[in-house]
């Protein structure tokens, strides 16, 4: 039996950005408009979202809403994640959506 999944209305032009990384970046920031969904493919990491430290490992999914400050604190050597951003932004629009914040906002 075939299995699969989709997100949003079937056969639509859903505006999402898709990326991946082999480590999380420690750069506290939030996005004005974009939500980010991280899908952890392997390894472990610690992510800080506002004042909460979250332990992530293979199979975990985390949603970071617009306006929520976040950063990665650590990652294992085998770490790898996919990230979906919605709405999908590109170029200058994506750069302007990201706002750096002081570590103190995250209680760090």
TORFI-829053 format. One line per 3 residues: number of its first residue (from 1); for each residue x, y, z of N, C-alpha, C. Coordinates in Angstrom, 2 decimals, decimal comma. Example, Ala and Ser with C-alpha at 12.3 -4.5 7.8 and 13.67 -1.06 7.14 Angstrom:
# TORFI-829053
1> 13,19 -5,69 7,80 12,30 -4,50 7,80 13,20 -3,30 7,80; 12,85 -2,25 7,08 13,67 -1,06 7,14 12,90 0,03 7,87
***
This chain:
# TORFI-829053
1> 0,84 -1,17 0,00 0,00 0,00 0,00 0,89 1,25 0,00; 0,65 2,16 -0,90 1,42 3,40 -0,98 1,08 4,31 0,18; 2,09 5,02 0,69 1,89 5,98 1,76 2,55 7,28 1,36
4> 2,05 8,37 1,88 2,64 9,67 1,62 1,91 10,73 2,42; 2,29 11,95 2,20 1,62 13,05 2,88 1,73 14,30 2,04; 0,90 15,25 2,34 0,97 16,56 1,71 0,57 17,60 2,73
7> 0,88 18,85 2,40 0,57 19,94 3,31 -0,17 20,99 2,52; -1,28 21,41 3,01 -2,08 22,43 2,32 -3,03 21,78 1,34; -3,82 22,61 0,69 -4,76 22,08 -0,30 -4,01 21,30 -1,39
10> -4,53 20,16 -1,73 -3,90 19,31 -2,74 -3,80 20,04 -4,06; -2,66 19,88 -4,74 -2,41 20,50 -6,05 -2,51 22,02 -6,01; -2,07 22,64 -4,93 -2,11 24,10 -4,83 -0,71 24,67 -5,00
13> -0,64 25,96 -5,05 0,64 26,67 -5,11 1,00 27,15 -3,71; 1,11 26,22 -2,78 1,41 26,55 -1,39 2,78 27,22 -1,33; 2,84 28,40 -0,73 4,08 29,15 -0,65 4,91 28,79 0,56
16> 5,80 27,82 0,41 6,71 27,46 1,50 8,14 27,46 0,98; 9,05 27,78 1,88 10,48 27,64 1,61 10,92 26,35 2,28; 11,82 25,61 1,66 12,32 24,37 2,22 13,84 24,44 2,27
19> 14,41 24,11 3,42 15,86 24,11 3,56 16,31 22,95 4,42; 17,62 22,82 4,58 18,18 21,79 5,44 19,49 22,29 6,00; 19,95 21,67 7,08 21,23 22,05 7,68 21,79 20,89 8,48
22> 23,12 20,83 8,56 23,76 19,79 9,35 24,20 20,32 10,72; 23,78 21,52 11,04 23,93 22,05 12,39 22,98 23,23 12,56; 22,57 23,45 13,78 21,75 24,62 14,08 22,66 25,79 14,37
25> 22,25 26,97 13,98 23,06 28,16 14,15 22,65 28,88 15,44; 23,64 29,27 16,24 23,39 30,02 17,46 23,39 31,51 17,11; 22,21 31,99 16,69 22,02 33,39 16,31 20,59 33,78 16,73
28> 20,43 34,27 17,95 19,08 34,59 18,43 18,36 35,57 17,51; 17,13 35,19 17,12 16,35 36,03 16,19 14,89 35,60 16,22; 14,06 36,41 15,59 12,68 36,02 15,32 12,34 36,46 13,90
31> 11,23 35,96 13,40 10,75 36,34 12,08 9,45 37,12 12,24; 9,33 38,20 11,50 8,14 39,05 11,58 6,89 38,33 11,07; 7,03 37,63 9,94 5,87 37,01 9,28 5,97 35,49 9,16
34> 7,16 34,96 9,05 7,35 33,56 8,69 7,34 32,64 9,92; 6,58 31,57 9,82 6,65 30,47 10,78 7,68 29,47 10,25; 8,40 28,81 11,15 9,37 27,79 10,75 8,99 26,47 11,40
37> 9,06 25,42 10,60 8,80 24,07 11,09 10,07 23,26 10,87; 10,68 22,83 11,96 11,91 22,04 11,90 11,55 20,56 12,03; 12,07 19,75 11,13 11,90 18,30 11,16 13,28 17,69 11,39
40> 13,49 17,06 12,52 14,80 16,53 12,89 14,97 15,15 12,27; 15,94 15,05 11,35 16,17 13,80 10,61 17,10 12,85 11,35; 18,12 13,40 12,00 19,01 12,56 12,80 19,79 13,42 13,79
43> 20,35 12,75 14,78 21,12 13,45 15,80 20,24 14,10 16,85; 20,88 14,94 17,67 20,18 15,64 18,74 20,61 17,10 18,75; 19,78 17,93 19,34 20,12 19,34 19,51 19,33 19,94 20,65
46> 19,78 21,09 21,10 19,04 21,89 22,06 18,68 23,19 21,36; 17,40 23,54 21,41 16,92 24,78 20,81 16,28 25,61 21,92; 16,53 26,88 21,88 15,90 27,80 22,84 14,82 28,57 22,09
49> 13,58 28,52 22,59 12,47 29,29 22,04 11,96 30,15 23,19; 12,14 31,47 23,05 11,87 32,41 24,14 12,62 31,92 25,39; 11,96 31,64 26,49 12,65 31,27 27,73 12,68 29,76 27,97
52> 12,36 28,97 26,96 12,30 27,51 27,12 13,37 26,82 26,30; 14,12 25,92 26,93 15,10 25,08 26,23 14,42 23,77 25,87; 14,51 23,40 24,60 13,82 22,21 24,10 14,86 21,22 23,58
55> 14,76 19,99 24,04 15,64 18,91 23,59 15,01 18,28 22,35; 15,74 18,24 21,27 15,24 17,68 20,02 16,07 16,47 19,61; 15,41 15,48 19,01 16,12 14,31 18,49 15,37 13,77 17,27
58> 15,96 12,78 16,64 15,41 12,21 15,41 13,91 11,96 15,54; 13,16 12,42 14,54 11,73 12,22 14,51 10,92 13,36 15,12; 11,58 14,25 15,84 10,87 15,38 16,44 10,57 16,45 15,40
61> 9,48 17,16 15,64 9,07 18,30 14,81 8,76 19,44 15,77; 9,22 20,64 15,44 8,92 21,80 16,27 8,48 22,95 15,37; 7,44 23,63 15,80 6,92 24,80 15,10 7,33 26,04 15,88
64> 7,99 26,98 15,19 8,34 28,27 15,78 7,48 29,32 15,07; 6,60 29,95 15,83 5,65 30,91 15,29 6,32 32,26 14,99; 5,75 33,06 14,09 6,27 34,41 13,88 6,30 35,17 15,21
67> 7,37 35,92 15,42 7,51 36,69 16,64 8,17 35,96 17,79; 8,32 34,63 17,71 8,98 33,86 18,77 10,49 33,88 18,54; 11,21 34,45 19,49 12,68 34,46 19,40 13,20 33,05 19,63
70> 14,22 32,67 18,85 14,75 31,31 18,96 16,20 31,26 18,50; 16,90 30,22 18,93 18,27 29,95 18,53 18,61 28,51 18,89; 19,65 28,00 18,29 20,16 26,67 18,66 21,27 26,85 19,68
73> 21,31 25,99 20,68 22,34 26,05 21,70 23,43 25,02 21,47; 23,06 23,84 20,97 24,04 22,78 20,71 23,47 21,77 19,74; 24,37 21,02 19,10 23,98 19,95 18,16 25,00 18,83 18,25
76> 24,55 17,60 18,08 25,46 16,47 18,03 26,17 16,46 16,67; 27,30 15,77 16,58 28,05 15,74 15,31 27,26 15,16 14,13; 26,29 14,29 14,41 25,50 13,66 13,35 24,17 14,37 13,09
79> 24,02 15,58 13,61 22,76 16,31 13,52 22,42 16,71 12,08; 21,11 16,63 11,75 20,63 17,07 10,44 19,14 17,39 10,56; 18,72 18,55 10,03 17,29 18,88 10,04 16,86 19,47 8,70
82> 15,56 19,36 8,46 14,90 20,08 7,38 14,11 21,19 8,03; 13,95 22,31 7,33 13,14 23,40 7,85 12,22 23,91 6,75; 10,94 24,07 7,11 9,94 24,62 6,20 9,56 25,99 6,72
85> 9,55 26,97 5,85 9,15 28,32 6,22 7,88 28,71 5,49; 6,92 29,26 6,23 5,67 29,67 5,61 5,22 31,00 6,21; 4,94 32,02 5,40 4,96 31,97 3,94 6,40 31,88 3,44
88> 6,56 31,29 2,28 7,88 31,19 1,66 8,33 32,57 1,21; 9,44 33,03 1,77 9,99 34,34 1,41 11,33 34,14 0,74; 11,71 35,09 -0,09 13,02 34,97 -0,74 13,65 36,34 -0,89
91> 14,96 36,34 -1,12 15,69 37,57 -1,38 15,58 38,58 -0,26; 15,43 39,82 -0,65 15,37 40,94 0,30 14,21 40,79 1,29; 13,10 40,26 0,82 11,94 40,06 1,68 12,28 39,11 2,84
94> 13,02 38,05 2,55 13,42 37,11 3,59 14,40 37,75 4,56; 15,33 38,52 4,05 16,31 39,19 4,92 15,64 40,18 5,87; 14,66 40,91 5,37 13,97 41,90 6,21 13,04 41,26 7,23
97> 12,63 40,02 7,00 11,74 39,32 7,91 12,45 38,86 9,18; 13,77 38,66 9,09 14,55 38,15 10,21 15,06 39,32 11,06; 14,79 39,26 12,37 15,19 40,32 13,29 16,07 39,71 14,39
100> 17,33 40,15 14,46 18,24 39,67 15,51 17,82 40,26 16,85; 17,98 39,46 17,91 17,62 39,91 19,25 18,78 39,61 20,20; 18,85 40,35 21,32 19,89 40,04 22,31 19,62 38,71 23,00
103> 20,69 38,03 23,42 20,55 36,75 24,11 19,71 36,88 25,37; 19,71 38,05 25,96 18,92 38,26 27,18 17,43 38,08 26,96; 16,95 38,33 25,75 15,51 38,10 25,47 15,14 36,64 25,68
106> 16,10 35,74 25,43 15,89 34,30 25,60 16,28 33,82 26,99; 16,66 34,75 27,85 17,08 34,37 29,20 18,44 33,73 29,23; 19,28 34,05 28,25 20,63 33,47 28,15 21,68 34,48 28,60
***
